[in-house]
Amino acid sequence: MPGIYLGAILFSLAGMIAIDVKYSLALRVAPLRTTLTVLIATAFFLVWDAVGILTGVFVKGESPLFVGVELAPHLPLEEVFFLLFLSYLSLVLFAVFERRARARVRAGIRGRA
């Protein structure tokens, strides 16, 4: 069933956006900064992928779950959306842990020594 993998990535991305917006973690707090950070991180990972592809480290496996669109040899369409999701997930998790650390400081809770 072509498109299942891309659908799962987009579904996960939508869930991450919902969590982010609900708890005002990144996108609602600083929309431009969040967007730029995610796009720059995604571009960085795409360059990383390109280097891996050119050196023969990364190759695309075959799967009936892929849409079948290749942006470049060994670079399926799904990879771009996966890297976008990965970058956004990292940013949201950073915001969660930063908020938690600030709350612990305000509450006077010390970390483990």
N, C-alpha and C positions, 0 to 999 in steps of 0.2 A: 504494500500500500504506500505508494509514493506520497511524500509530504508529511508523514507521521512525525519524523524527527524534527522538521522545521516547526510543525504545529506544537510539539511538546516544548520546544525552546520559546516560542512566542507565548504560549500559555504560562510558562514559568516567568517570563519577563513581565507579563501583565500582572501576575501575582506579586512580583517584587515591587512593581510600581504602586499597586494598591496598598501594600504594607508601608512603603515609603511615604505616600501621601497621607495615609491614616495617622501615622505617628510623627509626621513632619520631620523626617530624618534628613533629607537632602534636597529633593526636587522642590518642595514647597518653601524651604528656607532660602535656597539660592539656586533658582532655576537655570540661570545662565552659566554659573560656575559648575553646576552639576552636569549640564549638557556638554560643556566644553571638556570637562575632565573625562567623562565617559568616552567622548569621541576621540580625544587625544590618546587615551589608553587603548582604545580599540585599534586606532591607527598603528600604535606601537606594536601591538600583538600581531597585526597583519604584516608589518615589516618583518617581525620575528618569524612568522610563518613563511614568508617569501624566502628568507635566508635558509630556513630549514628545508624548504622545497628545492631550492637551487643546489644545496649541498647534498641532497638525497636523503636527509634525515627524516623528513616528513613525506609520506605518500598517502594518497586517498584510497581507502579500502572501498570495496563495492558493497552496496546495501540496497535492498529494495525499498528502504525507508527514506532514502534521499529523493529530493525532487528531480534531480538529474541535470541541474544547471551548474556548469562549472564556470567560474569567473576567470580562472586561469588553470593550467594543468595542475592537478592535485589540490585545487582550492574550490571546494563546493560552496554554493550559495549559503548553505547552513552554517559554514564556518564563521562567516561575518556576523551572523546573528548570535551564534554561540559566544564569540568574543565580546560582542556588545553586552550580552547578558552577564558574562563573567566580569567585565569591567564595572558594570552597574551594581552587581551583587557585592563586589569588593568595596565599592564606595558606601553602599548602604550598611554593610557590616561594620565598616570603620566608624560610621556615624553612630551606630548602636553602641559600640564599645566606648566611643568617646563620651557619649551621653551618660553611660553607666559609670564611667570613671569620674566624671564631674559630679554626679549624684553622690557617689561614695565620698568624695572630698567634702562636699557640702554637709554630709551627714557625719563627718568626722571618722569614717571607717578607714582603718589602716589596711594596707595590703599585706600579703604574707611576706615575712622577712626572708 
